[in-house]
C-alpha cells in the first residue's frame, strides 16, 4: 500500500474512532486556560480552586465521567491567546475549555470554541461580545458581562446625588465596557461623565492621571481595576490625598480578593458586584467553610465563578450522560436550570450570561459587606447575539 493511502486510512480510522470515544466515554478532559503569572495570577488560582471544589464534591466526576485537567498559563496575554487555546483543542484534544480572566484572551477562546464547536465556559472575563455578537450554543459564562456591574453602579452613583464623574481604567475591552455600562445608567439618570481617563493594560503608573483627577475636581470617580493593579490603584488614590476629597466607586473587582494587600486604604469604599462577603445564605455558608478548609484561604468572587462554572458543566453534562457532542441538549439543560450559587440563585440568559442580583457592598475591615441589592436579577442586554 502506498504511504499516502496508508496515511489516509489511518487518519480516517482516527477520525471515526477518537471523537466518539472522546465525547462519550473515558475521562472528561477539561482544558483550564487561566493566568498563573502577572497581575491576574491570584484570580486564576481562585477560579481553579473553586472549580476543583465542585468537582471534588461530585466525587471527581462531571456528567458521570472522571475529570482530568490539562492546564495552560495564558499570562493574560491576548497576543498568545490563539496559540494557547489551539494547544488545548488541537494538541491535547480537550472535551471542554474553561477560561479565562482577561477579556481579550477570552475573545480569542470564544472564536476558537465557535469555529471548532468545543464547549467553553468562561469563569470570569466579562467581554460583552462573548455573550453578544460571538454568542453560540456551545459558549457559556458563569460570571458576568462587563456591562453588568458598571450599569448597576451608574444607578447607585446617580442616586447618591453625584452629577459630574471622571472615569479611570485600563484601556482594553473590560475597562472600556465597564465604563460604558456605568455611563449608560449614570447619564440616563441625569449625570454626566466629564472625562474618561485610561492607561494601557497592565500598567500601574497612575500618578499623572491622579494629578489630572485632582485638577478636574469631579463629584466622584468611577473605576475598573482588578488583581494586582487594583491593589496599587487603591493605595495610590489614598496616598495622593484624593480619598478624603473625591469619593471613589468601582466595579467590585476593585476590592475583591485584594483587601489583605490594600489594608486601611480600601476602608469605606463602595463597589457593585454579583457577590459579597457574608451574604448569609446556606449555600454560601457551606461553600465558604469548605473552601477555607481546603485551601486555607478566604474565597472571593473568582472562587465562586470557578465553582459555578463546574456546576453549570455538571448540569449540562448530566443531561446527556457525559456526551459532549450533544450541544443543543447541553444548552437546553443549562438554560432551564436555576443555579444554586453561593452568590444566590441565578439563571442563564438566551445569550448564556448569568441573570443575577448586583449587590452594593462597602469595605469594612477585611470584608466587602453587603449594603443592599443595587439591581435585582439584572440581565445583560446581549446586544448583537443571534442564536
Ligand atoms: C476582564 O478582563 O474581563 C476582567 C479581568 C479581571 C476582572 C474582571 C474582568 O476582575
Boltz pocket constraint, residues with backbone or C-beta under 6 A from the ligand:
constraints:
  - pocket:
      binder: B
      contacts: [[A, 40], [A, 43], [A, 101], [A, 102], [A, 103], [A, 104], [A, 124], [A, 125], [A, 126], [A, 127], [A, 146], [A, 174], [A, 225], [A, 226], [A, 227], [A, 253]]
      max_distance: 6.0
